[in-house]
């Protein structure tokens, strides 16, 4: 009996439809964690973000590519680069 291998998953597919920069709350929802967890990861240097202003009044946005990287890490998914 032959077992069919699952199709490889492209990390970009995991974040398809999201804007290029995602607010922390939406990023947390997409990752299945809390916004506090994202903020902790930012403080620990585990997540790269873009801040819109200096000081406490700016927005913190997570790049879509960073979300894809986090999802790959969390799901232990390896990128599919085709047949090379």
N, C-alpha and C positions, 0 to 999 in steps of 0.2 A: 504494500500500500504506500502510495506517495503522499507525503504531507506537503501541502502548499505553504510556502513561506509568505508571511504577511508582507504587503508592500512597504517599502522603506518610507519613512516619514521625513519630509523636508521641514526643518525647523521654521522656515518662513511661513509654512502653512499653519503653524500653531498660533501665529499672530496676524493672520490675514484679516483684513477688514478694520484693523485698529489704526488710529492716526499715527503719524511719525513720532509724536511725543504724547505720552499718556499720563494723565494725572495719577498721583500715588494711589488714591482710593480705587480707581478703575484698574490699575495695574494689580493691586492686591486682589481684587475680585477675580481677575483673569488667572492669577496664580493660585487662588484658593487659600490665601493667607490674609492676615489683617493688615490694615494700613500701618499700624504700629510695628509690625514685623518688617515691613518694607523700610520704614524709617530707621529701625535698628540696624538692618543690613546696610543702609546708606552710611550710618555712623561708624559701622565696623569696616567700611570700605569694600563690602561684598557686592554692592550695587552702584553702578555709575548713574548719575542723574544730571539734569540740567536745572539750574535755578534761574528764575526769571528776574530776580532783583536781589540786591544785597540786603542783609538784615532779615528780620522775621516776617516781613510783609510780602515776600515773593512766593511764587508758586514753585513747587518741586515737580518736575516732569521726568518720567522714565522713557528713554528712547525705545522704540519698538524693537530694535535689534537687541537691546539689553534684555527685554522681556523674553525674546526667543532664546537667548543664551541661558537665562535662568530656567526656562521651561526644559530645555535640553538637559541641564544639570539635574533638575528636580525629577524628571522622568527617566533619566539615564538613556535618552534617545541619542543615537548617533546620526549625524547628518548623512543624507544620501547624495553623493556627488556623481551618481551615474556610474556607468562602466568605464573605468579608466585602466 
